[in-house]
Amino acid sequence: MSRIAATICIIATLGIGTSFLFSHTKKFDAQEIVQDSSRAEKNYANFCAGCHGEKMDAFVDRRWKHGNTDKDLFKAIKHGYPDEGMPAFEKAFTDKEINELVEFMQKGIENIKRYEFSEPNKSNVYKHESLSIKLDTVLTGVDVPWGMAFLPNDDILVTERGGKLYRVSKSKKAVTIGGVPEVVAEGQGGLMDIILHPNFKKNNVVYLSYSKGKKTDKGVLATTAITRAVLKGNELVDHKEVFEAQPYSRTRHHYGCRLEWSKDGNLFITVGERGNEKENPQDLSRDLGKVHRIKEDGSIPADNPFVNTPGARPSIYSYGHRNPQGMAIHPKTGEIWTNEHGPRGGDEINILKPATNYGWAVTSYGINYNGQVMTKLTTKEGVSDPLLYWIPSIAPSGMAWVTGKRYKEWKNGLLVGSLRFKYLNLCTVENNKVIKQEILLKNIGRLRDVRMAPNGYIYVAVEKPTAAIFRLLPVKG
Ligand code: HEC
């Protein structure tokens, strides 16, 4: 059931203007489309959507096997690729109708191409409609910076996916911290997020999420794990494992791994479905494809939603997730907001509610990477619709609310990094709806993490080849 009507944002249809808005609160209605749209759109909805997904933009946003020129598309539709499961439509359509479909698809391809910004920014000033930004480079030379935490003295702890932890001082000198757990630095795995204990000033405790390996006779398996340790000088000591997702998997992707404290002092942990969407996200006896809630010592809060459900893992807070890699607590309401990677088309923003099913892989706006539909359902009784979804997929990572006084132009702003299109996405949120989006830091690089630091500045972590941590300085006037 949809408690929140889906606010749909199809950025592809709006091009690359600095600000764009396309949202409506109605759900997709095929009937309606059949009535008010062109013949090609109608034909797509009736003859193609069943296999390629309702959203043509998601279908065209993929690798092409047989080319995507007019000629290639015409040929595919007219004669099909029967061996691959693509039927021929020469009996169903006239050449004119096929050409209309080709034109319709080309528009979608064009929309997505316009998202791939080619011009790198040569200066360190980024002009935006709302507020321009000058970059202050805090750290370079890290391969894939993944998470950041800000110490009371303004030093920054930065994780590098490969397995290193750095402490960067105000003078921008970086030292490595010893005592980091051994990580499986393969695929999307490695050393991931870091967060300070709420009482860090007194106890010096930090939490690290990472991919942990286990040798078995079937080879090394891996899972999402969290260690709690004391930062003593430049060394992590007194490790205690507070979370270990079960079961271990053979795959090396979709670990999740974001960490965030709720206002009542519990630790929220995102765990991806490890690439097994059939077995994991909907099964409460497995930790994968879930968001978890634990106490600071790793024990289970008595009011967790599934503590009394036989067979369910007691740390589970919500389920039906794919790969959530952004999480931020709403500064006023204390609600937990997350973003997650969908398949092709269908990345999501959700507000987490206990015991709630977020749908993967029963419902999705996305399609499979090979262009075929994985689920026909975008909504279902018992499933929470996303607050917002992206087509094309931006590959969201990191999430932060804009607070404080430095960035007044971004009031009510929710920042999300885009790995795929290499920018910072600013969502303006009112009454729990995204009412506007703006593209910031166009083409800066794969943007992995964004944080609002206690000193009132926004920091972003960008992956190789840029590979840097930047502080965002507002440029006034
Ligand atoms: C019965 C399922 C089915 C239907 C219906 C269908 N397709 Fe396909 N289509 C496929 C499969 C399977 C492939 C090959 C795998 C892939 O690339 O997705 C394919 C491939 C294609 C390709 C070539 C993709 C490439 O990578 O080069 C195009 C273009 C295409 N379909 C367009 C259409 C259009 C337009 C319609 C509607 C008129 C349609 N298809 C209807 C299943 C279907």
Residues whose N, C-alpha, C, O or C-beta is under 5 A from the ligand:
A	BS01	HEC	F47 C48 C51 R63 W64 K65 H66 G67 L73 A76 I77 E84 G85 M86 P87 L101 N370 G371 Q372
